[in-house]
Amino acid sequence: MTSARRIGTEDSATRQALLDAALMLLVEEGYASVTSRKVAAKAGLKPQLVHYYFRTMDDLYLALVGRGAKQNLERQEKALASEQPLRELWAVSTDPTGGILNIEFSALANHRKVIRAELVSLAEQFRKRQTEAFAAILARYGVSHDELSPEALAVVITGLSQILVLEEAMGISAGHRELQTAVAAWIARYEPLSGRR
């Protein structure tokens, strides 16, 4: 019989402090260092509080993934609403902050099926929204789907940006400047720096 023990509220400042601490550990030391004791110590709280707010460590990881996905979606929406959405989306996609998290969450997903399932679900939702946005952007710039489909653009932007970010996180930079220059030139065809077409 499962216990009906109480769980802390999602909007609690303590819960947010625990998530912040777990995120810092994830970035600084890797997913294997995210234990209830270390998270509590990093947050300056008692270890029991971790399991008051999260029944399991997977629940804590899922909360981190969900929070990150929400922040990414907000950043994507802000970029899409800008005057130069391609330029802004590329900047969001190549932000190095996400590179380390992608590495750690991918490694974690190899060991925890529930995390993998959540990452796949969120990525598919994100890709769907990205494809819809790219369809509107390409139509706005008069690019035919024969030249470049929204689906292909979503995969290209995601793939290229992830390679750059992941390699830079590992210290690899060969060819990066040239790729950045090529992408910037392609974007400039549709979104000149002056903002005028």
C-alpha positions in Angstrom: 0.0 0.0 0.0 1.4 3.4 -1.0 1.6 6.2 1.5 -0.4 9.3 1.1 2.3 11.5 2.4 2.2 15.2 1.8 4.1 16.8 -1.0 5.2 20.4 -1.1 3.5 22.9 -3.4 4.9 23.6 -6.8 5.0 27.4 -6.3 7.0 27.1 -3.1 10.1 29.3 -2.8 11.8 26.3 -1.1 10.9 24.0 -4.1 12.4 26.6 -6.5 15.5 26.9 -4.4 15.9 23.1 -4.6 15.5 23.2 -8.4 18.0 26.0 -8.7 20.5 24.1 -6.6 20.0 20.9 -8.6 20.4 22.9 -11.9 23.7 24.4 -10.6 25.0 20.9 -9.6 23.9 19.6 -13.0 25.9 22.3 -14.8 28.9 22.4 -12.5 29.4 18.7 -11.7 27.1 16.6 -14.0 23.9 14.6 -13.4 25.6 11.9 -11.3 26.3 14.6 -8.6 22.6 15.5 -8.2 21.8 13.6 -5.0 19.3 14.6 -2.4 22.1 15.4 0.1 24.1 17.5 -2.4 21.0 19.4 -3.6 19.9 20.2 -0.1 23.4 21.3 0.9 23.7 23.5 -2.2 20.3 25.1 -1.3 21.3 25.4 2.3 18.4 23.2 3.4 17.8 19.9 5.2 18.0 16.8 3.0 14.5 15.6 4.0 13.1 18.6 2.2 14.2 17.3 -1.2 11.9 14.3 -0.8 9.1 16.5 0.7 9.0 18.3 -2.6 9.9 15.5 -4.9 8.9 11.9 -4.1 11.9 10.6 -6.2 15.0 12.0 -7.8 13.3 11.3 -11.2 10.5 13.6 -10.1 13.2 16.3 -9.4 14.7 15.7 -12.8 11.3 15.8 -14.5 10.6 19.1 -12.8 14.0 20.5 -14.1 13.3 19.3 -17.6 9.8 20.8 -17.5 11.0 24.1 -16.2 13.8 24.2 -18.8 11.3 23.4 -21.6 9.0 26.2 -20.4 11.8 28.7 -20.4 13.0 27.5 -23.9 9.4 27.9 -25.2 9.2 31.4 -23.8 12.5 32.3 -25.4 11.4 30.8 -28.7 8.1 32.7 -28.6 9.9 36.0 -27.9 12.3 35.4 -30.8 9.4 34.6 -33.1 7.7 37.8 -32.2 10.8 39.9 -33.0 11.4 41.9 -36.2 14.1 39.4 -37.2 12.9 36.0 -36.1 15.5 33.9 -38.0 18.4 35.9 -36.4 16.8 35.7 -33.0 16.0 32.0 -33.2 19.6 31.3 -34.2 20.9 33.3 -31.3 18.6 31.4 -28.9 19.6 28.0 -30.5 23.3 28.7 -30.1 23.2 30.0 -26.6 26.0 28.0 -24.8 24.1 27.8 -21.6 21.9 25.1 -23.0 24.7 23.0 -24.3 25.8 21.6 -21.0 22.3 20.9 -20.0 21.6 19.1 -23.3 24.7 16.9 -22.7 23.7 16.1 -19.1 20.0 15.5 -19.9 21.0 13.3 -22.8 23.3 11.3 -20.6 20.6 11.0 -18.0 18.1 9.9 -20.5 20.3 7.0 -21.4 19.9 5.7 -17.9 16.4 6.7 -17.0 13.5 5.8 -19.3 11.0 8.2 -17.7 13.4 11.1 -18.4 14.0 9.9 -22.0 10.2 9.7 -22.6 9.7 13.2 -21.3 12.5 14.6 -23.3 11.2 13.0 -26.5 7.7 14.3 -25.8 8.9 17.8 -25.2 11.2 17.8 -28.2 8.4 16.6 -30.5 6.2 19.4 -29.2 8.9 22.0 -29.6 9.7 20.7 -33.1 6.0 21.0 -34.1 5.8 24.6 -32.8 9.2 25.4 -34.5 8.0 23.9 -37.8 4.7 25.9 -37.7 6.7 29.1 -36.9 9.2 28.4 -39.8 6.3 27.9 -42.2 5.1 31.4 -41.3 8.6 32.9 -41.5 9.4 31.3 -44.9 6.0 32.5 -46.2 6.8 36.0 -44.9 10.1 36.0 -46.8 8.7 34.4 -50.0 10.7 31.2 -49.7 9.0 28.3 -51.4 8.7 24.9 -49.7 10.4 23.5 -52.8 13.5 25.5 -51.9 13.4 24.8 -48.2 10.6 23.1 -46.2 9.8 24.3 -42.7 10.4 20.7 -41.4 13.9 20.7 -43.0 14.7 24.1 -41.7 13.7 23.1 -38.1 16.0 20.0 -38.3 18.9 22.0 -39.9 18.7 24.8 -37.3 18.4 22.4 -34.4 21.2 20.1 -35.7 23.7 22.8 -36.6 23.1 24.7 -33.4 23.4 21.6 -31.2 26.6 20.6 -32.9 28.1 24.0 -32.3 27.0 24.2 -28.7 27.9 20.7 -27.7 31.3 20.9 -29.4 32.1 24.3 -27.8 31.1 22.9 -24.4 33.7 20.2 -25.0 36.3 22.7 -26.2 36.1 21.9 -30.0 36.0 25.0 -32.3 37.4 23.9 -35.7 35.1 25.0 -38.4 32.7 26.9 -36.1 33.6 30.4 -37.2 33.1 29.3 -40.8 29.7 27.8 -40.1 28.6 30.8 -38.1 29.7 33.0 -41.0 27.7 30.9 -43.5 24.6 30.8 -41.4 24.8 34.6 -40.8 25.1 35.1 -44.6 22.1 32.9 -45.2 20.0 34.7 -42.6 21.2 38.1 -44.0 19.5 37.2 -47.3 16.2 37.5 -45.5 17.0 39.7 -42.5 19.6 42.3 -43.2 21.2 43.8 -40.1 19.5 47.2 -40.9 16.1 45.5 -40.5 15.1 46.5 -44.0 14.6 44.1 -47.0 
